[in-house]
């Protein structure tokens, strides 16, 4: 799991200046107006400040920019050019300045994946459903160039700063409220449904993995996640052994440890008609909300570096297990999955796709897939366990999730997707 924007320290090598802003905004407006006529951007006041704390995002250096500018746009011959004033609040995502993080990001193509999501997937989704705004930040500009023998890699993504529009995050330690969880699942359900319709309407019948080859493939994604899980497993084991009554859970996780890479590969692998584009890092720190719990909330989904061709229930399970207070998760899981399913089927239906009739996929299949996705979700949580250990609320939430999954048999060897081939002779987990 990766964090999104907040406050921090600004890097001395930040490239943002007046000329840079005029170039970026000029490109945006030329694309927006779809014109080759003369267009001039003149920046007035602008401020640049940190967009996140230095320890909060290893995948990007994030800068917040507020800019006032004038746009001079030539019109028909014989008429004066039009000048308009604008003010924007932007988030600029750059490659990490830290050398280790930069290599990690560029080798795994996290930056390319998010840039490609905004420049290739988003225009297709917007064309599919032009009357409904997507629940993501608007992209103003993107540029990507891989490293060469003579130049370093270049990666740049300029997005709406939603916090300046009144969107707010929810502290991870508190977890989401019920209205926030509903809004989050409704947003991701809309995006999942749009990618399903997009896939079904492809004239060549291509899977999304061929249409968008930059998406994280199961094998490559599991390799990246495995490094995190191997780092997190000893921390979780040590934590559990200090908690009374958690010995059986610790043993269950110890039995899983040698299987985690093959499990993640299988659980990430797209299956059947419901192979879609998933966020795969869908937890509360990658969400922003606007509105009040007493009214209809808007939820925006950030940080698409891990966009994957996978099962949509992987996103649902990760949110449920990582980001909900225990009692809310226990009391409202069915209600929340209902919210997801209603929004998913309604969005697809509005665009002419009957999920159950045309895909042969119903709520029963969703529940079965969700159970499998919970195992992947807990492995991803273990890979990022540092965000939970050290805070009493999140530690208890982790203990409760592990206890519940163990009692449900989700972590039992005889119930694993690969159990029949890898551990046919092992006794069932206690």
C-alpha positions as CSV (number, residue, x, y, z in Angstrom):
1,X,0.0,0.0,0.0
2,X,1.2,3.5,-0.8
3,X,0.4,6.8,0.7
4,X,-0.9,9.9,-0.9
5,X,-0.5,13.6,-0.5
6,X,0.2,15.6,2.7
7,X,2.8,18.0,4.0
8,X,6.6,17.5,4.0
9,X,9.9,19.0,2.9
10,X,10.6,20.4,-0.6
11,X,13.5,19.0,-2.6
12,X,16.1,21.5,-3.6
13,X,16.1,20.1,-7.2
14,X,12.4,20.8,-7.8
15,X,12.1,21.9,-11.4
16,X,9.0,24.0,-11.1
17,X,9.3,27.6,-12.2
18,X,7.4,30.2,-14.3
19,X,8.7,28.9,-17.6
20,X,7.9,25.3,-16.6
21,X,4.4,26.2,-15.6
22,X,3.8,28.1,-18.8
23,X,4.9,25.1,-20.9
24,X,2.8,22.7,-19.0
25,X,-0.3,24.8,-19.0
26,X,0.1,25.7,-22.6
27,X,0.2,22.0,-23.6
28,X,-2.9,21.4,-21.5
29,X,-4.9,24.2,-23.1
30,X,-3.8,23.3,-26.6
31,X,-5.1,19.7,-26.0
32,X,-8.2,21.0,-24.3
33,X,-9.1,23.3,-27.2
34,X,-7.9,20.9,-29.8
35,X,-6.3,23.7,-31.7
36,X,-3.1,24.7,-33.5
37,X,-3.9,28.4,-33.4
38,X,-1.9,30.8,-31.4
39,X,-2.2,30.3,-27.7
40,X,-0.2,32.0,-25.0
41,X,-0.1,31.4,-21.2
42,X,1.3,34.0,-18.9
43,X,1.9,33.0,-15.3
44,X,1.4,35.6,-12.6
45,X,1.6,34.5,-9.0
46,X,2.4,30.9,-8.1
47,X,3.5,29.0,-5.0
48,X,5.2,25.7,-4.6
49,X,5.2,23.6,-1.5
50,X,5.6,20.0,-0.4
51,X,2.8,17.7,-1.3
52,X,3.7,14.9,1.1
53,X,6.0,14.1,3.9
54,X,9.3,12.6,2.9
55,X,8.5,9.3,4.6
56,X,5.0,8.9,3.2
57,X,5.6,8.1,-0.5
58,X,8.5,6.1,-1.9
59,X,6.9,6.0,-5.4
60,X,6.9,9.7,-6.1
61,X,8.1,13.0,-4.9
62,X,4.9,15.0,-4.7
63,X,4.7,18.8,-4.9
64,X,1.7,21.0,-4.5
65,X,1.4,24.1,-6.8
66,X,-1.1,27.0,-6.7
67,X,-0.9,29.2,-9.9
68,X,-2.7,32.2,-11.2
69,X,-2.3,32.8,-15.0
70,X,-3.8,34.5,-18.0
71,X,-4.7,32.6,-21.2
72,X,-4.5,34.5,-24.5
73,X,-6.3,32.5,-27.3
74,X,-6.4,33.7,-30.9
75,X,-9.9,33.5,-32.5
76,X,-11.3,34.0,-36.0
77,X,-9.6,36.5,-38.3
78,X,-10.7,40.1,-37.8
79,X,-11.5,39.6,-34.1
80,X,-9.4,40.4,-31.1
81,X,-7.8,37.6,-29.2
82,X,-9.6,36.4,-26.1
83,X,-7.9,36.8,-22.7
84,X,-9.2,34.9,-19.7
85,X,-7.9,34.6,-16.1
86,X,-7.5,31.2,-14.4
87,X,-6.4,29.8,-11.0
88,X,-5.5,26.2,-10.5
89,X,-4.3,24.1,-7.6
90,X,-2.2,21.2,-8.8
91,X,-0.3,18.2,-7.6
92,X,2.9,17.4,-9.4
93,X,4.3,13.8,-9.1
94,X,8.0,13.4,-10.0
95,X,10.4,10.5,-9.8
96,X,11.8,10.1,-6.2
97,X,15.0,12.0,-5.7
98,X,16.3,9.2,-3.4
99,X,18.5,7.0,-5.6
100,X,17.2,3.7,-4.1
101,X,13.6,4.6,-4.4
102,X,14.1,5.9,-8.0
103,X,15.6,2.6,-9.1
104,X,12.8,0.7,-7.4
105,X,10.1,2.8,-9.1
106,X,11.7,2.8,-12.6
107,X,12.6,-0.9,-12.6
108,X,9.0,-1.9,-11.6
109,X,7.6,0.8,-13.9
110,X,5.3,2.2,-11.3
111,X,5.6,5.7,-12.8
112,X,5.0,4.5,-16.3
113,X,2.0,2.6,-15.2
114,X,0.3,5.5,-13.6
115,X,1.1,7.9,-16.4
116,X,-0.2,5.3,-18.9
117,X,-3.4,4.9,-16.8
118,X,-4.1,8.6,-17.1
119,X,-3.1,9.1,-20.7
120,X,-4.4,5.8,-22.2
121,X,-7.1,4.3,-20.0
122,X,-8.8,7.4,-18.7
123,X,-9.5,8.9,-22.2
124,X,-11.1,5.6,-23.2
125,X,-13.3,5.5,-20.1
126,X,-14.3,9.1,-20.5
127,X,-15.3,8.5,-24.1
128,X,-17.4,5.5,-23.0
129,X,-19.4,7.5,-20.4
130,X,-18.9,11.2,-21.3
131,X,-21.8,12.5,-19.1
132,X,-20.3,11.2,-15.8
133,X,-17.1,12.5,-14.3
134,X,-14.7,9.8,-13.3
135,X,-14.0,9.5,-9.5
136,X,-10.3,10.4,-10.0
137,X,-8.2,13.6,-10.2
138,X,-8.1,15.3,-13.6
139,X,-4.9,15.0,-15.4
140,X,-3.4,18.2,-16.8
141,X,-0.1,17.0,-18.2
142,X,2.1,13.9,-18.4
143,X,5.5,13.1,-19.8
144,X,7.6,9.9,-19.6
145,X,11.0,9.1,-21.1
146,X,13.1,6.0,-20.1
147,X,16.7,6.4,-19.2
148,X,19.3,6.3,-22.0
149,X,23.0,6.1,-22.1
150,X,23.2,9.9,-22.0
151,X,20.2,11.0,-20.0
152,X,18.4,10.0,-16.8
153,X,14.8,8.8,-16.8
154,X,12.1,11.5,-16.9
155,X,8.6,11.1,-15.4
156,X,6.1,13.8,-14.7
157,X,2.4,13.7,-13.9
158,X,0.3,16.9,-13.2
159,X,-3.1,16.3,-11.5
160,X,-5.8,18.3,-9.8
161,X,-5.1,19.0,-6.2
162,X,-8.4,17.8,-4.8
163,X,-7.6,18.9,-1.3
164,X,-7.8,22.5,-2.5
165,X,-11.4,21.7,-3.7
166,X,-12.5,20.5,-0.3
167,X,-11.6,16.8,-0.4
168,X,-10.2,15.4,2.7
169,X,-8.5,12.1,3.7
170,X,-9.5,9.9,6.7
171,X,-6.8,9.0,9.2
172,X,-5.8,5.3,8.8
173,X,-5.8,4.8,12.6
174,X,-9.5,5.7,12.8
175,X,-10.6,3.8,9.7
176,X,-13.4,4.7,7.4
177,X,-16.9,5.5,8.5
178,X,-19.8,3.5,7.0
179,X,-20.8,6.3,4.5
180,X,-17.1,6.7,3.5
181,X,-16.8,2.9,2.9
182,X,-19.9,2.9,0.8
183,X,-18.7,5.9,-1.2
184,X,-15.3,4.3,-1.8
185,X,-16.8,1.0,-2.9
186,X,-19.3,2.8,-5.2
187,X,-16.4,4.7,-6.8
188,X,-14.3,1.7,-7.5
189,X,-17.4,-0.3,-8.6
190,X,-18.0,2.4,-11.3
191,X,-14.5,2.2,-12.5
192,X,-14.6,-1.7,-12.6
193,X,-17.9,-1.6,-14.5
194,X,-16.5,0.8,-17.1
195,X,-13.5,-1.3,-17.8
196,X,-15.8,-4.4,-18.2
197,X,-17.9,-2.5,-20.7
198,X,-14.8,-1.3,-22.5
199,X,-13.5,-4.8,-22.7
200,X,-16.8,-6.1,-24.1
201,X,-17.0,-3.4,-26.7
202,X,-13.5,-3.9,-28.0
203,X,-14.0,-4.5,-31.8
204,X,-11.2,-7.1,-31.9
205,X,-12.3,-8.8,-28.6
206,X,-8.9,-8.1,-27.0
207,X,-8.4,-8.7,-23.3
208,X,-7.5,-5.6,-21.4
209,X,-4.0,-6.9,-20.9
210,X,-3.4,-6.6,-24.7
211,X,-5.1,-3.3,-25.1
212,X,-3.1,-1.9,-22.1
213,X,0.1,-3.9,-22.0
214,X,1.6,-1.7,-19.3
215,X,-0.8,-3.1,-16.6
216,X,0.8,-5.1,-13.9
217,X,0.7,-8.8,-14.9
218,X,0.2,-11.4,-12.1
219,X,3.7,-12.9,-12.2
220,X,5.5,-9.6,-12.2
221,X,3.2,-8.1,-9.6
222,X,3.6,-11.0,-7.3
223,X,7.4,-10.7,-7.5
224,X,7.2,-7.1,-6.4
225,X,4.7,-7.9,-3.6
226,X,6.8,-10.9,-2.5
227,X,9.7,-8.6,-1.5
228,X,7.3,-6.7,0.8
229,X,5.7,-9.8,2.2
230,X,9.1,-11.4,3.0
231,X,10.0,-8.2,4.9
232,X,6.7,-8.0,6.7
233,X,6.3,-11.7,7.7
234,X,9.0,-11.6,10.5
235,X,7.5,-8.4,11.9
236,X,4.1,-9.9,12.0
237,X,5.4,-13.2,13.6
238,X,7.2,-11.3,16.3
239,X,4.1,-9.1,16.9
240,X,1.8,-12.1,17.2
241,X,4.0,-14.0,19.5
242,X,3.8,-11.1,22.0
243,X,0.0,-11.3,21.9
244,X,-1.9,-13.7,24.2
245,X,-4.0,-16.2,22.4
246,X,-2.6,-15.6,18.9
247,X,-0.4,-18.7,18.7
248,X,-2.6,-20.6,16.3
249,X,-2.8,-17.6,13.9
250,X,1.0,-17.3,14.1
251,X,1.3,-21.0,13.1
252,X,-1.1,-20.6,10.3
253,X,0.9,-17.7,8.8
254,X,4.1,-19.7,9.3
255,X,2.7,-22.5,7.1
256,X,1.7,-19.9,4.5
257,X,5.0,-18.2,4.3
258,X,6.8,-20.6,1.8
259,X,3.7,-20.5,-0.5
260,X,3.1,-16.7,-0.6
261,X,4.6,-16.0,-4.0
262,X,2.7,-18.8,-5.8
263,X,-0.5,-17.8,-3.9
264,X,-0.2,-14.2,-4.9
265,X,0.5,-15.1,-8.5
266,X,-2.6,-17.3,-8.6
267,X,-4.8,-14.8,-6.7
268,X,-3.7,-11.9,-8.9
269,X,-4.3,-13.9,-12.1
270,X,-7.3,-12.7,-14.0
271,X,-10.0,-15.4,-14.2
272,X,-12.8,-15.7,-16.8
273,X,-15.1,-12.9,-17.9
274,X,-14.5,-10.8,-14.8
275,X,-10.8,-10.1,-15.6
276,X,-10.8,-6.3,-15.3
277,X,-8.5,-3.3,-14.5
278,X,-8.1,-3.1,-10.7
279,X,-6.4,-0.5,-8.5
280,X,-4.7,-3.1,-6.3
281,X,-3.7,-0.6,-3.7
282,X,-7.2,0.3,-2.7
283,X,-7.1,1.4,1.0
284,X,-8.1,4.5,2.8
285,X,-4.8,6.5,2.4
286,X,-5.4,6.4,-1.4
287,X,-8.9,7.9,-1.0
288,X,-10.2,11.4,-0.6
289,X,-13.7,12.4,0.4
290,X,-15.9,15.5,-0.1
291,X,-19.1,16.1,1.7
292,X,-20.6,15.1,5.0
293,X,-21.4,11.7,6.4
294,X,-25.0,12.9,6.7
295,X,-25.2,13.7,3.0
296,X,-24.1,11.8,-0.1
297,X,-20.3,11.7,-0.1
298,X,-18.0,11.9,-3.1
299,X,-14.9,9.7,-3.1
300,X,-11.9,10.1,-5.4
301,X,-9.4,7.3,-5.9
302,X,-5.8,8.3,-6.1
303,X,-2.4,6.7,-6.9
304,X,-2.8,4.2,-9.8
305,X,0.9,3.0,-9.9
306,X,-0.2,-0.6,-9.3
307,X,-3.0,-0.8,-11.8
308,X,-3.4,-4.5,-12.6
309,X,-5.3,-6.8,-14.9
310,X,-6.9,-8.9,-12.2
311,X,-10.1,-9.8,-10.2
312,X,-12.2,-6.8,-9.1
313,X,-12.8,-8.4,-5.7
314,X,-9.2,-7.9,-4.9
315,X,-9.9,-4.2,-4.5
316,X,-13.0,-4.9,-2.4
317,X,-11.3,-7.3,-0.1
318,X,-8.3,-5.0,0.5
319,X,-10.5,-2.1,1.5
320,X,-12.6,-4.2,3.9
321,X,-9.6,-5.8,5.6
322,X,-7.3,-2.8,5.8
323,X,-9.4,0.3,6.3
324,X,-12.5,-0.5,8.4
325,X,-12.8,-0.5,12.2
326,X,-13.4,-4.0,13.4
327,X,-17.0,-3.7,14.5
328,X,-18.0,-1.9,11.3
329,X,-16.4,-4.6,9.2
330,X,-18.1,-7.4,11.1
331,X,-21.5,-5.7,11.2
332,X,-21.6,-4.2,7.7
333,X,-19.5,-6.3,5.3
334,X,-22.6,-7.7,3.6
335,X,-24.2,-4.3,3.3
336,X,-21.0,-2.9,1.8
337,X,-20.6,-5.7,-0.7
338,X,-24.2,-5.1,-1.7
339,X,-23.4,-1.5,-2.3
340,X,-20.5,-2.5,-4.5
341,X,-22.6,-5.0,-6.5
342,X,-25.5,-2.7,-7.0
343,X,-23.3,0.1,-8.3
344,X,-21.3,-2.3,-10.5
345,X,-24.3,-3.9,-12.1
346,X,-26.2,-0.6,-12.4
347,X,-23.3,1.2,-14.1
348,X,-22.8,-1.7,-16.6
349,X,-26.5,-1.9,-17.2
350,X,-26.8,1.8,-17.9
351,X,-24.2,1.3,-20.6
352,X,-25.9,-1.7,-22.1
353,X,-24.3,-4.7,-20.4
354,X,-26.3,-7.1,-18.2
355,X,-23.6,-8.6,-16.1
356,X,-25.5,-11.7,-14.9
357,X,-27.1,-12.5,-18.3
358,X,-24.2,-11.7,-20.5
359,X,-21.3,-12.6,-18.3
360,X,-22.9,-15.5,-16.3
361,X,-21.7,-13.9,-13.2
362,X,-23.9,-13.2,-10.1
363,X,-23.7,-12.3,-6.5
364,X,-22.9,-15.9,-5.5
365,X,-19.8,-15.9,-7.7
366,X,-18.8,-12.5,-6.3
367,X,-18.9,-13.8,-2.7
368,X,-16.8,-16.8,-3.7
369,X,-14.2,-14.6,-5.4
370,X,-14.2,-12.2,-2.4
371,X,-13.3,-15.1,-0.1
372,X,-10.3,-15.9,-2.2
373,X,-9.4,-12.2,-2.5
374,X,-9.3,-11.9,1.3
375,X,-6.2,-14.1,1.4
376,X,-4.5,-11.9,-1.1
377,X,-5.6,-8.8,0.9
378,X,-4.1,-10.1,4.1
379,X,-0.8,-10.9,2.4
380,X,-0.7,-7.3,1.0
381,X,-1.4,-6.0,4.5
382,X,1.4,-8.0,5.9
383,X,3.7,-6.5,3.2
384,X,2.8,-3.0,4.6
385,X,2.5,-4.0,8.2
386,X,4.7,-1.1,9.4
387,X,1.7,1.3,9.0
388,X,-0.2,-0.7,11.5
389,X,2.3,-1.7,14.2
390,X,3.0,1.0,16.7
391,X,-0.5,2.4,17.0
392,X,-2.9,0.8,19.5
393,X,-6.0,1.1,17.3
394,X,-4.4,-0.3,14.1
395,X,-2.7,-3.0,16.0
396,X,-6.0,-4.2,17.4
397,X,-7.6,-4.0,14.0
398,X,-4.8,-6.2,12.6
399,X,-5.3,-8.8,15.4
400,X,-9.0,-8.8,14.8
401,X,-8.7,-9.3,11.0
402,X,-6.2,-12.1,11.4
403,X,-8.4,-13.8,14.1
404,X,-11.5,-13.6,11.9
405,X,-9.8,-14.9,8.8
406,X,-8.3,-17.8,10.8
407,X,-11.7,-18.7,12.2
408,X,-13.3,-18.5,8.8
409,X,-10.7,-20.9,7.5
410,X,-9.3,-18.5,4.9
411,X,-5.7,-19.2,5.9
412,X,-6.2,-23.0,6.2
413,X,-3.8,-25.0,4.0
414,X,-6.6,-27.4,2.8
415,X,-8.6,-24.3,1.6
416,X,-5.8,-22.6,-0.4
417,X,-6.1,-22.4,-4.2
418,X,-2.8,-24.2,-4.6
419,X,-3.3,-26.7,-1.7
420,X,-4.2,-29.6,-3.9
421,X,-1.0,-29.5,-5.9
422,X,1.4,-28.1,-3.3
423,X,0.3,-29.7,-0.1
424,X,-2.0,-32.6,-0.8
425,X,-0.7,-34.7,2.1
426,X,-0.7,-31.9,4.7
427,X,-3.3,-32.2,7.5
428,X,-5.9,-29.4,7.7
429,X,-4.8,-26.3,9.6
430,X,-6.0,-26.2,13.2
